[in-house]
Amino acid sequence: MNDLDTFVALLGPEGQALLQELRDHDPADELAAATRLRRTHAAALVSAALTQARLRQRAVAKFGDDAQRMYFTPNGVEQSTRAAVAAHRAARLAGLGVRTVADLCCGIGGDALALARAGIRVLAVDRDPLACAAARANAEALGVAELIEVRCADVTEVDTAGYDAVFVDPARRTKTRGGRIFDPEAYSPPLSWAVEAARTAPIAALKIAPGVPHEALPEDAETEWISYGGEVKEAVVWFARPGGSEGPVPGGSEGPVAGGRRATLLPGGDSLLGAGLPDPEAGPVGRYLYEPDGAVIRAHLVAEVAAALDGRLIDPTIAYVTADALRPTPFATAYAITDVLPFHVKRLKALLRERGVGIAVIKKRGSAVEPEELRKKLKLGGGGNSCTIFLTRVAGAPTMLLGQPADEA
């Protein structure tokens, strides 16, 4: 029995009973569970059920409670979009007036589900028969099958004419070991093909790795970097032909801005569109230090954040903003700085002991010192106070900044 046949069997009554039995399964007991279940069930079906139970537990981080009703492949868990991110993108497409989407390289259907939940009709296409089977099962499990047509085909051969929008999520992992692919032209299909396909659609969105070099981005599109809970998750390249976008878009614009760079922070939904500002000046460390969100840094929008804060950089090459007054912003975390010192381990150790600091968060940017190595040398734990230590450069010199989150100051 091949993987697809086993998956189909998993959807039957026997497979469903196994999945229900394994719902709260402890992976540490997998060997014992496999031995017990194989006494009454086919070995291939037991193995598939155990794998699915394990994948569902991993997928909870992305899909929440829905994960226990969904179906996954190992690559599908790794590459699928977090549900909150997919919902943001679906809302943006819906806000642009999109009612039908061709979802190319749909995988297990994570984005198709979000699009359907936003009221959009979806053609979901993938060349992997197992991924397509999972996408169909997921549409059924979550009650949106009437809005999702799953087609097993080569996306480069699919006619997307007549659809309001195209969404492309190229494979960015190797088939053999699942390692990440960093060259956009090594995506499957290549980014160049995806860009040309996007340019033929009224509206299009291409999901790419957030570390993509800016020089690889098409200038006739807007690129949006998205973070969730402070962690950068992906970048999306947005296209819209003249007349192809109508309606409001989260963030206040009326559609993708050609050449635009945007940072969007979830779950709050705050969005910052670049204004093309020059790099801010560097200057002395002020009362407050601001650590921009990773999406802001990836989008090269530190200058926009610095301008809003009336701030400056601590060094021309470091993405820390400093200011003399505290101003609220969703795009950076603020810290009240108490000390600015040249880097010196013994001096730092003595200072922390003197202040009774037993808990420290150690951050680095532009420093060769590894936080865990420093932590071992500091031998913390002797006091009840806490602080945040920044290992960085100020005006080119290795520097230690001490402080605490501004909301705790």
ZAZA-361614 format. One record per residue: residue number from 1; x, y, z of N, C-alpha, C in turn; residue in three letters. Coordinates in pm, whole numbers. Each point is the difference from the previous one (the first is absolute). Last residue first. Layout:
BEGIN
   pos      n.u      n.v      n.w     ca.u     ca.v     ca.w      c.u      c.v      c.w   code
   NUM        X        Y        Z        X        Y        Z        X        Y        Z    ALA
...
END
This chain:
BEGIN
   pos      n.u      n.v      n.w     ca.u     ca.v     ca.w      c.u      c.v      c.w   code
   409      980     5003     3412       89       97       63      -73       84      104    ALA
   408     -174     -338     -311       31      -47      135       84      100       78    GLU
   407     -136       58     -458     -124      -14       74       20      -57      139    ASP
   406      367       54     -305      -51      131       43     -129      -12       79    ALA
   405      386     -381       -7     -112       43      -83      -64      126       55    PRO
   404      499      -40      132     -115      -89       18     -113       48      -90    GLN
   403      586       35       46     -127       66       22     -109     -101       27    GLY
   402      556       99     -187      -82      -65      101     -130       76       18    LEU
   401      432      -76     -378     -109       85       45      -83      -78      100    LEU
   400      528      -19     -231     -106      -66       75     -103      105       40    MET
   399      395      -38     -424      -66       69      111     -102      -91       67    THR
   398      429       81     -402      -76     -102       74      -55       59      130    PRO
   397       92      328     -421       70      -62      113      -87     -106       67    ALA
   396     -132      301     -376      105      -92      -41       68      -75      110    GLY
   395     -369      306       69      104       76      -71      120      -89      -33    ALA
   394     -269     -276      271      -40      140        1      115       80      -59    VAL
   393     -185     -552       25      102      101      -28      -64      138        6    ARG
   392     -131     -486      271      -13       66     -129      120       90      -26    THR
   391     -308     -318      366      137       -6      -49        0       54     -142    LEU
   390     -347       44      445       19        5     -145      149       -1      -31    PHE
   389     -354     -149      429      135       38      -40        9       -4     -153    ILE
   388     -390       38      428       27      -40     -138      137       54      -38    THR
   387     -220     -149      507       35      106      -94       15      -59     -139    CYS
   386     -171      -99      571       21      -39     -139       41      120      -84    SER
   385      -11     -204      562      -28      103      -98       32      -50     -142    ASN
   384       76     -242      422     -137       -6      -47      -36      104     -104    GLY
   383      489     -277      121      -87      109       45     -137      -11      -63    GLY
   382      387     -297      -85       15       36      140      -92      109       49    GLY
   381       76     -205     -454      -86      -79       87        5       40      146    GLY
   380      359        7     -467     -114       68       62      -75      -94       93    LEU
   379      450       13     -275      -42      -84      113     -113       67       79    LYS
   378      293      134     -402      -60       87      100      -45      -77      125    LEU
   377      182     -222     -387      103       75       70      -57       88      111    LYS
   376     -290     -246     -281       80      -93       80      105       75       82    LYS
   375     -257      244     -310      -81      -40      115       78      -94       92    ARG
   374      188      132     -415        7      106      100      -77      -40      125    LEU
   373      -25     -288     -363      136       -2       52       16      106      110    GLU
   372     -405      -13     -233       11     -113       92      141      -13       58    GLU
   371      -94      346     -329      -70       19      128       18     -116       98    PRO
   370      371      135     -370     -122      -80        3      -67       12      137    GLU
   369      336      349     -290      -19      -76      124     -132      -75       -6    VAL
   368      164      319     -327       54     -134      -22      -22      -91      121    ALA
   367     -308      434     -185      102      -41       97       45     -141      -32    SER
   366     -370      261     -202      127       61      -37      112      -32       97    GLY
   365     -434      -91      202      -11       47     -137      130       72      -33    ARG
   364     -269     -314      426      118       46      -72      -38       48     -139    LYS
   363     -200     -122      549      -24       16     -143      128       48      -68    LYS
   362     -203     -230      493      118       49      -72      -30        1     -149    ILE
   361     -250        1      515      -25      -30     -141      117       61      -78    VAL
   360      -29     -155      543       37       93     -107      -41      -55     -136    ALA
   359      -15      -60      585      -67      -37     -125       34      103     -105    ILE
   358      159       44      441       14     -144      -16      -63      -52     -128    GLY
   357      195      476      273      -65      -52     -120       26     -150      -12    VAL
   356      135      370      334      -82     -115       35      -77      -57     -117    GLY
   355      340      365       27     -141       37      -11      -94     -117       30    ARG
   354      477      -52        7      -26      117       86     -148       35        1    GLU
   353      154     -333     -296        4      -48      137      -37      112       97    ARG
   352       46      111     -451     -121      -79       20       -7      -55      143    LEU
   351      388      234     -129     -114       91        3     -130      -77       27    LEU
   350      403     -242      -63        1       72      128     -123       89       14    ALA
   349       65     -222     -410      -28      -97      105       -9       68      136    LYS
   348      137      256     -371     -143      -32       -7      -38      -95      113    LEU
   347      452      103      -51      -73      118       48     -150      -27        1    ARG
   346      279     -331     -178       18       10      145      -76      120       57    LYS
   345        0      -64     -477      -73     -104       72       11       16      151    VAL
   344        2      364     -398       99      -49       95      -71     -100       92    HIS
   343      -94      395     -422      -13     -142       30      115      -47       90    PHE
   342     -187      503       28       85      -79      -90      -10     -147       39    PRO
   341     -420      301      123      136      -31       44       79      -68     -110    LEU
   340     -485      251      184       67      -14     -129      148      -17       31    VAL
   339     -510      -29      287      147        5       -8       46      -21     -143    ASP
   338     -469       28      123       59       53      124      152       17      -10    THR
   337     -477      -29     -334      142      -30       14       56       67      126    ILE
   336     -497     -190     -199       60      111       73      145      -37       31    ALA
   335     -316     -180     -421       72      -33      124       53      129       61    TYR
   334     -386     -195     -408       76      105       66       62      -50      130    ALA
   333     -168     -207     -507      -11      -18      146       93       98       68    THR
   332     -264       33     -501      126      -22       72      -30      -16      149    ALA
   331     -344       84     -324      101      -53      -91      137      -21       66    PHE
   330     -425      201      171      -14     -145       -9      117      -65      -74    PRO
   329       -5      460      313        1      -47     -138      -18     -151       -1    THR
   328       26      481      354      -55     -132      -32       10      -30     -150    PRO
   327      347      306      295     -119       15      -84      -52     -139      -35    ARG
   326      377      285      339      -71     -125      -24     -126       29      -81    LEU
   325      490      276        5     -135       -4       55      -66     -131      -38    ALA
   324      439      102     -143        4       59      134     -136        0       68    ASP
   323      225     -361     -375      -69      129       10        2       46      144    ALA
   322      193     -407     -397        2       59      134      -68      136       -3    THR
   321       46     -506     -296      -34      143        1        2       49      143    VAL
   320      233     -427     -300      -58       43      127      -23      150       -9    TYR
   319      220     -321     -335     -143       33       -7      -61       16      139    ALA
   318      520       79     -224      -78      -79       97     -145       47        1    ILE
   317      389      198     -241      -18     -137      -51      -90      -86       90    THR
   316      133      468       91      -52       -2     -137      -31     -140      -52    PRO
   315      -54      125      516      116      -23      -85      -54      -10     -143    ASP
   314     -294      103      335      114        2       92      130      -21      -76    ILE
   313     -454      247     -202       65     -129       18      111       12      103    LEU
   312     -448      309       18      123      -12      -77       56     -140       21    ARG
   311     -515      296       63      116      -72       52      117        0      -96    GLY
   310     -500      133       34       96      109       12      132      -56       55    ASP
   309     -384     -262     -129       42        9      140       87      122       27    LEU
   308     -160     -112     -437     -121        9       82       34       19      148    ALA
   307      353      -71     -310      -63      131      -23     -123       18       88    ALA
   306      219     -419        3       82      102       67      -63      139      -16    ALA
   305     -197     -359     -233      -25      -11      144       77      107       75    VAL
   304       75      -31     -459     -137       47       24      -35       -6      149    GLU
   303      416     -176     -142       -2      147      -11     -139       56       28    ALA
   302       67     -468      -25       47       54      127       -3      153       -3    VAL
   301     -124     -350     -344      -83      113       42       40       55      136    LEU
   300      117     -405     -313       86      120       -5      -80      126       34    HIS
   299     -140     -477       13      -56       90     -101       82      127      -18    ALA
   298      117     -322      333        6      -68     -130      -49       91     -113    ARG
   297      -37      159      443      140       -7      -41       11      -64     -137    ILE
   296     -424       16      195       45      136      -29      144       -2      -52    VAL
   295     -181     -399      160      -59       34     -130       41      140      -43    ALA
   294      129     -156      432       77      -61     -108      -55       31     -137    GLY
   293      -68      350      402      -48     -133      -33       79      -54     -119    ASP
   292      239      369      307     -105      -15     -102      -38     -146      -20    PRO
   291      192      264      434       37     -116      -81     -110      -22     -104    GLU
   290      183      436      323     -111      -67      -68       56     -111      -88    TYR
   289      141      325      461       47      -77     -114     -120      -74      -59    LEU
   288       91      463      343      -74     -118      -43       64      -64     -123    TYR
   287      183      387      216      -65      -63      115      -67     -132      -39    ARG
   286      386      140     -329      -88       82       83      -61      -80      114    GLY
   285      470      -19     -325     -111      -76       57      -80       88       93    VAL
   284      274      222     -417       20      -61      133     -125      -74       48    PRO
   283       41       37     -525       31       93      105       13      -70      133    GLY
   282      -99      -25     -594       39      -68      124       36      105      104    ALA
   281     -358       34     -439      131       32       55       25      -84      124    GLU
   280     -332     -187     -387        8      102      105      144       22       45    PRO
   279     -157     -150     -504       43      -57      128       10      110      105    ASP
   278     -343      107     -384      142      -34        7       35      -59      137    PRO
   277     -499      -55     -220       83       93       75      147      -41       -4    LEU
   276     -443     -173     -205      124       25      -71       93       96       71    GLY
   275     -429     -192      147      -10      131      -65      128       35      -74    ALA
   274     -279     -483      181      118       84       -9      -25      128      -75    GLY
   273     -362     -279      294       46        8     -138      115       99       -9    LEU
   272     -254     -318      400       80      120      -28       50       -8     -143    LEU
   271     -394     -228      372       71       -9     -126       68      132      -31    SER
   270     -277     -332      407       60      129      -34       87      -16     -124    ASP
   269     -252     -356      243      -40       49     -131       58      135      -38    GLY
   268       19     -344      398      -63      131       12      -47       58     -132    GLY
   267      249     -432      114     -143        1      -33      -67      136        3    PRO
   266      394       15     -241     -115      -75       49       30      -54      139    LEU
   265      189      395     -374       22      -71      126     -130      -64       46    LEU
   264      264      205     -473     -126      -24       67       23      -89      120    THR
   263      269      338     -391       16      -91      113     -134      -11       70    ALA
   262      198      158     -526      -96        7      110       38      -99      108    ARG
   261      154      276     -491       49      -93      101      -86       18      124    ARG
   260      -39      123     -575      -18       25      142       58     -110       87    GLY
   259      -38       47     -499      126       35       62       -8       21      150    GLY
   258     -453       34     -222      114      -47      -78      130       50       62    ALA
   257     -451      -97      270       72      116      -53      125      -50      -72    VAL
   256     -515     -223      139      146      -11       -2       64      121      -68    PRO
   255     -467      110      208       48     -111      -81      150       -6        4    GLY
   254     -241      341      222     -108      -45      -87       45     -113      -92    GLU
   253      159      148      528       23       31     -139     -118      -51      -82    SER
   252       50      -58      490      -42      132      -43       23       32     -145    GLY
   251       52     -399      314      118       85       -4      -31      136      -60    GLY
   250     -281     -428     -143       54       23      133      129       79       -7    PRO
   249     -341       79     -389       96     -103       36       46       27      142    VAL
   248     -456      138     -346      103       30      101       88     -121       27    PRO
   247     -237       85     -490      -38      -26      139      116       21       95    GLY
   246       78     -156     -508      -98       94       51      -32      -35      144    GLU
   245      347     -131     -452      -19        1      145      -97      110       40    SER
   244      143      -86     -458      -14     -135       55      -21       -3      149    GLY
   243       93      377     -311     -140      -38        1      -25     -135       63    GLY
   242      480       56     -157      -88      117       11     -146      -42      -13    PRO
   241      306     -378      186       -5       74     -126      -89      121       19    ARG
   240      285     -266      380     -135       40      -40       10       79     -129    ALA
   239      306     -338      386      -16       66     -130     -145       42      -18    PHE
   238      373     -168      422     -135       33      -46        4       73     -133    TRP
   237      304     -347      348       14       96     -110     -139       20      -60    VAL
   236      190     -169      504      -99      -17     -107       21      110     -102    VAL
   235      272     -281      439      -18      121      -79      -99      -32     -111    ALA
   234       84     -219      529        7       -9     -145        1      138      -63    GLU
   233       47      -98      484      -49     -127      -54       17      -11     -150    LYS
   232      211      261      476      -29       17     -142      -36     -135      -61    VAL
   231      -76      159      518       85      -88      -82      -40       14     -147    GLU
   230     -230      221      372      138       49       -3       94      -85      -83    GLY
   229     -476      -87       37       57       -6      135      146       41        4    GLY
   228     -110      -51     -466     -105      -42       93       64      -16      137    TYR
   227       97      267     -515       46      -66      122     -120      -39       83    SER
   226      129      148     -545     -100      -25      103       66      -70      117    ILE
   225       99      326     -475       58      -95       96      -96      -12      118    TRP
   224      -54      158     -540      -46       13      138       68     -108       85    GLU
   223       42      279     -510       39     -116       81      -33       28      145    THR
   222     -168      173     -527       23       32      141       40     -128       73    GLU
   221       84      123     -545      -85      -64      101       31       56      138    ALA
   220      239       78     -420     -138       37      -32      -99      -63       98    ASP
   219      479      -74        8      -28      139       36     -143       43      -33    GLU
   218      216     -498      148      -45       77     -116      -43      141       42    PRO
   217      383     -301      256     -142       33        2      -39       81     -123    LEU
   216      448     -148      145      -72     -103      -75     -148       31      -12    ALA
   215      310      268      252       29       17     -142      -70     -106      -85    GLU
   214      -20       -6      479      -85      105      -58       24       15     -149    HIS
   213       69     -472      253       73      125      -22      -91      104      -67    PRO
   212     -193     -389      329       29       25     -141       77      132      -16    VAL
   211     -183     -239      407      138       43      -18       37       30     -143    GLY
   210     -435     -168      149       21      138       46      143       50      -17    PRO
   209     -258     -361     -329       74       -1      127       30      144       43    ALA
   208     -436      -67     -299      142      -33      -14       67        3      137    ILE
   207     -508       25     -298       62      -23      131      145      -43      -21    LYS
   206     -359      300     -308       99     -107       -1       62      -10      138    LEU
   205     -466      216     -271       84        0      120       92     -120       -7    ALA
   204     -356      334     -340       76     -121       31       80       19      127    ALA
   203     -408      206     -381       62       15      132       75     -130       29    ILE
   202     -167       47     -434      -38      133       49       65       34      134    PRO
   201      265     -336     -321     -125        0       77      -37      142       42    ALA
   200      407     -134     -231     -112      -22      -91     -134        8       70    THR
   199      425       33      227      -21      119      -83     -113      -16     -100    ARG
   198      149     -360      281      -70      102       77      -34      121      -86    ALA
   197      266     -346     -177     -139      -45       14      -82      105       73    ALA
   196      458       77      -34      -65       17     -130     -144      -45        4    GLU
   195      256      -66      388      -17      143      -25      -71       22     -134    VAL
   194      119     -439      117     -110       47       83      -28      148      -24    ALA
   193      375     -200     -208     -125      -46      -60     -119       55       77    TRP
   192      421       97      177      -18       71     -127     -129      -44      -70    SER
   191      145     -222      398      -64      130       26      -25       75     -130    LEU
   190       13     -538      -23       91      112       30      -76      131       20    PRO
   189     -273     -449      116       75       49     -115       87      120       37    PRO
   188      105     -201      275      -73      -84      -95     -148       41        2    SER
   187      528      234      116     -134      -34       44      -65      -91     -105    TYR
   186      428      213      -48       -4     -144       29     -133      -41       60    ALA
   185      113      452     -102      -12      -71     -127        4     -151       17    GLU
   184       57      300      374     -138        6      -52      -17      -74     -132    PRO
   183      348     -116      398        6       62     -132     -140        3      -59    ASP
   182       78     -215      417       13      145       15        7       74     -133    PHE
   181     -206     -477      249       63       49     -122        4      151        7    ILE
   180      -30     -414      402      -50      122      -63       81       34     -125    ARG
   179      -74     -514      176       76      121       31      -53      119      -75    GLY
   178     -136     -488        1      -86      106       52       73      127       36    GLY
   177      151     -433     -208       25       22      142      -85      113       60    ARG
   176      -70     -160     -461       65     -111       69       12       22      149    THR
   175     -186      324     -314      -88     -116       16       64     -107       88    LYS
   174       89      539       49       43     -112      -82      -88     -121       28    THR
   173     -184      507       52       74     -102       73       39     -112      -95    ARG
   172     -294      381      -87      129       59       37       81      -96       87    ARG
   171     -454       56     -377       69      -86       97      139       57       25    ALA
   170     -399      336     -149       94     -100      -53       64      -82      112    PRO
   169     -452      281      -62       85      -33      114      100     -107      -44    ASP
   168     -387      385     -211      100     -103      -26       88      -17      124    VAL
   167     -505      219     -200       90      -10      114       96     -115      -26    PHE
   166     -364      346     -292       85     -119        5       85        9      126    VAL
   165     -506      229     -184      135       10       56       70     -134       -9    ALA
   164     -436       79     -191       28      137       44      144       15       45    ASP
   163     -153     -355     -383        5       13      146       36      144       38    TYR
   162      -16     -148     -456     -134        2       56       -5        7      150    GLY
   161      421     -217     -239      -83      107      -56     -141      -12       57    ALA
   160      389     -295       72      -60       78      109      -85      116      -51    THR
   159      215     -510     -154      -52      125      -54      -72       76      112    ASP
   158      414     -380       24     -138       34       37      -38      137      -57    VAL
   157      436     -240       -4      -88      -33     -113     -145       35       27    GLU
   156      363       48      315       45       76     -117      -89      -25     -121    THR
   155      -55     -234      417      -53      136        5       41       82     -121    VAL
   154      -92     -531       31      119       86       -3      -49      144       -8    ASP
   153     -328     -358      230       55       36     -130      129       78       19    ALA
   152     -472     -179      262      137      -53       -1       57       23     -139    CYS
   151     -406      260      290       40      -60     -127      146      -45        8    ARG
   150     -466      179      310      139      -43        3       32      -74     -130    VAL
   149     -375      382      193       22     -107      -98      148      -33        2    GLU
   148     -354      270      355      135      -38      -40       -3     -116      -98    ILE
   147     -386      196      230       72      116      -54      139      -35      -53    LEU
   146     -302     -314      214      -77       55     -112       70      120      -65    GLU
   145      172     -224      396       24      -74     -124      -74       59     -119    ALA
   144       56      111      497        7       99     -108       21      -67     -136    VAL
   143       -5     -185      485     -130       46      -48        2      105     -109    GLY
   142      354     -272      244      -28      133       54     -123       65      -63    LEU
   141      151     -441     -127        3       -1      146      -40      134       59    ALA
   140       45      -53     -476     -116      -70       54       -6       12      152    GLU
   139      375      174     -213     -116       80      -38     -128      -63       53    ALA
   138      396     -240       57       -5      116       89     -118       90      -32    ASN
   137       90     -371     -277      -46      -45      131      -12      117       97    ALA
   136      184       83     -424     -143      -33      -11      -57      -40      136    ARG
   135      462       75      -19      -73      127      -18     -150      -25      -11    ALA
   134      289     -373       16       -9       66      131      -78      130      -11    ALA
   133       89     -228     -397      -94      -78       81      -18       63      138    ALA
   132      325      186     -279     -135       31      -49     -106      -76       79    CYS
   131      451      -93       88      -34      134       49     -141       38      -43    ALA
   130      170     -399     -171      -26      -14      143      -38      134       61    LEU
   129      127      -19     -462     -131      -62       25      -33      -12      149    PRO
   128      308      371     -252       19     -113       91     -136      -62       33    ASP
   127       65      403     -263       33     -119      -79       20     -125       85    ARG
   126     -340      446       61      131      -50       40       27     -126      -82    ASP
   125     -396      433       86       73      -86      -93      134      -42       60    VAL
   124     -528      238       88      124      -37       69       73     -105      -83    ALA
   123     -399      397      -44       53     -114      -74      136      -30       62    LEU
   122     -438      279      226      141      -31      -23       18     -120      -93    VAL
   121     -347      436      209        0     -130      -66      141      -30      -51    ARG
   120     -157      319      432       59       -3     -134       -4     -142      -56    ILE
   119     -122      180      455     -106        7     -100       48       -4     -143    GLY
   118      250      -53      422      -24      142      -28     -104       18     -109    ALA
   117      143     -430      124      -65       56      119      -25      149      -15    ARG
   116      241     -224     -338     -141      -42        0      -74       58      120    ALA
   115      461       76      -23      -68       72     -108     -148      -36       -1    LEU
   114      276     -234      296      -18      139       45      -74       81     -106    ALA
   113      112     -443     -110      -98        1      108      -28      143       46    LEU
   112      342      -70     -314     -132      -19      -61     -110        4      105    ALA
   111      450        5      141      -45      130      -51     -137      -11      -65    ASP
   110      188     -403      165      -12       98      108      -50      135      -47    GLY
   109       90     -455     -234     -117       87       -9      -15      104      109    GLY
   108      354     -340     -126     -110      -64       72     -121       93       15    ILE
   107      314      123     -396       39      -87      108     -121      -64       67    GLY
   106       42      328     -387      -86       15      118       43      -87      117    CYS
   105      148      186     -475       87      -65      101      -71        3      135    CYS
   104     -246      326     -267       95      -89      -65      105      -48       99    LEU
   103     -515      221      -32      103      -23      101       96     -105      -56    ASP
   102     -383      361     -194       73     -122      -37      118      -11       96    ALA
   101     -490      270       72      146       -5        3       48     -135      -53    VAL
   100     -462      374       57       50     -130      -47      153        5       -5    THR
    99     -237      373      158     -102     -101       32       39     -139      -49    ARG
    98      206      541      127       22     -133      -59     -109      -96       45    VAL
    97       90      481      121     -112      -37      -86       12     -136      -63    GLY
    96      289      222      330       27       49     -134     -111      -38      -98    LEU
    95       -6     -149      450      -13      144        1       28       64     -134    GLY
    94       69     -463       60     -144       29        3      -24      150       -2    ALA
    93      445     -139       36      -53      -30     -133     -150       29       -7    LEU
    92      204       46      417       49      103      -90      -52      -23     -142    ARG
    91      -96     -321      326      -76      122       25       46      112      -93    ALA
    90      237     -404      -11     -133      -18      -57      -85      124       18    ALA
    89      422       -9      205       14       12     -145     -136      -15      -68    ARG
    88       14      -62      465       33      138      -34        6       19     -151    HIS
    87      -55     -434      162     -124       77       15       24      146      -32    ALA
    86      370     -290        8      -84      -29     -116     -130       81        6    ALA
    85      279       23      371       63       69     -113      -82      -21     -126    VAL
    84     -132     -227      389      -22      144       17       59       80     -114    ALA
    83       70     -475       13     -139       36      -29      -25      150       11    ALA
    82      475     -199     -148      -71       11      127     -139       56      -28    ARG
    81      239     -259     -398       -8      131       64      -72       -9      134    THR
    80      292     -407     -242     -131       65        4        5      130       79    SER
    79      371     -320      -58      -12      112      -93     -133       72        8    GLN
    78      120     -382      288      112       92       -1      -28      125      -84    GLU
    77     -316     -358       17       10       66      130      108      107       -3    VAL
    76      -45     -270     -381     -114       90       15        1       74      132    GLY
    75      316     -341     -102       33      127      -65     -113      100       16    ASN
    74      -82     -430      177      114       65       69       39      133      -64    PRO
    73     -503     -123      -48      119      -73      -43      117       66       72    THR
    72     -553      -10      143      127       62      -35       95     -100      -65    PHE
    71     -551      142      179       89     -105      -49      126       64      -58    TYR
    70     -417      148      393       62       12     -130       92     -118      -32    MET
    69     -242      108      416      -96      -48     -101       62       -6     -139    ARG
    68      237      160      387      -45     -134       37     -106      -56      -95    GLN
    67      176      450      -42      101     -101      -35      -48     -141       29    ALA
    66     -237      415      114      -31      -62     -129       94     -115      -32    ASP
    65       57      289      384      -90     -114       21      -36      -71     -131    ASP
    64      418      293      -66      -82       -1      119      -87     -125        9    GLY
    63      347      137     -339     -142       -7      -31      -92       -5      121    PHE
    62      496       29       10      -41       80     -115     -151       11      -16    LYS
    61      202     -254      353       64      132        9      -42       90     -115    ALA
    60     -131     -459       12      -81       84       90       58      140        9    VAL
    59      200     -380     -240      -72      103      -73      -84       90       88    ALA
    58      245     -389      159       93      105      -43      -73      118      -62    ARG
    57     -254     -374      119       51       64      121       98      111      -35    GLN
    56     -165     -264     -350     -105       87       54       48       72      126    ARG
    55      280     -326     -196       -4      123      -79     -105       96       52    LEU
    54       27     -427      200      120       77       31        0      134      -76    ARG
    53     -341     -305      -92      -16       50      137      117       88       38    ALA
    52       23     -225     -411      -97      109       -5      -21       61      138    GLN
    51      274     -381      -33       65      115      -66      -94      119       -1    THR
    50     -174     -403      158       97       55       95       70      122      -58    LEU
    49     -291     -233     -283      -75       67      107       94       62      103    ALA
    48      186     -262     -349      -55      125      -53      -75       78      108    ALA
    47      162     -429      110      112       93      -20      -49      135      -51    SER
    46     -314     -344       40       44       44      133      113      102      -14    VAL
    45     -146     -208     -391     -101       94       49       38       53      138    LEU
    44      272     -333     -194       10      125      -78      -98      105       51    ALA
    43      -10     -440      189      117       76       42       10      133      -73    ALA
    42     -476     -236      101      112      -15      -95      114       92       39    ALA
    41     -324     -162      393       -8       84     -120      122      -26      -89    HIS
    40      -68     -207      433     -137        0      -52      -16       82     -128    THR
    39      418      -63      238      -64     -128       28     -138       -9      -64    ARG
    38      277      395        3       24      -91     -113      -56     -140       25    ARG
    37      -10      350      335      -99       21     -106       18      -95     -117    LEU
    36      311       -6      373     -137      -35       44      -99        8     -116    ARG
    35      447      137      -74       -5     -145       26     -141      -44       37    THR
    34       80      462      -51        8      -70     -129      -12     -150       19    ALA
    33       26      268      385     -129       17      -67       -2      -75     -133    ALA
    32      402       14      241      -97      -84       69     -137        8      -68    ALA
    31      337      282     -164       35     -140      -25     -101      -95       64    LEU
    30      -41      472       79      -35      -41     -136       29     -148      -26    GLU
    29       28      330      393      -54     -136       10      -29      -61     -138    ASP
    28      162      448       60       98      -82       71      -46     -146       11    ALA
    27     -280      349     -184      100      -54      -93      104      -88       68    PRO
    26     -514       71      154      132       48       42      105      -60      -94    ASP
    25     -554      103      -82      112      -94        5      129       68       43    HIS
    24     -493      121      -72       84       52      109      123      -88       22    ASP
    23     -291     -112     -360      -14      147        7       92       61      106    ARG
    22      -90     -473     -168      133       60       14       -4      151       19    LEU
    21     -395     -265      -72       67      -65      112      136       66       30    GLU
    20     -245      141     -376      -68       42      121       68      -58      123    GLN
    19      155     -136     -419       36      140       26      -66       51      127    LEU
    18     -116     -434     -149      139        5       47       41      143       35    LEU
    17     -419      -63     -196       -1      -52      137      140        2       59    ALA
    16      -51      117     -451      -54      104       87       -3      -44      146    GLN
    15      128     -313     -331      103      102       19      -47      111       92    GLY
    14     -310     -332     -117      107      -57       82      108      102       29    GLU
    13     -361      128     -291      -41      -21      140      111      -54       90    PRO
    12      174      267     -430     -111      -93       22      -28      -21      148    GLY
    11      366      256     -186     -125       77        0     -122      -89       23    LEU
    10      441     -177      -46       -5       74      126     -129       81       11    LEU
     9      110     -230     -398      -48      -93      103      -15       70      134    ALA
     8      192      242     -349     -142      -19      -27      -61      -94      104    VAL
     7      461       58       15      -69      122       44     -150      -13      -21    PHE
     6      274     -343     -160       -6       -4      146      -73      121       54    THR
     5       83      -19     -461     -100     -101       38      -16       -6      152    ASP
     4      338      279     -167     -132       54      -31     -110      -98       38    LEU
     3      456     -131       51      -38      104       96     -140       53      -25    ASP
     2       78     -497     -172       82      120       -4      -55      107       95    ASN
     1       -8     -565        7      -86      120        0       89      124        0    MET
END
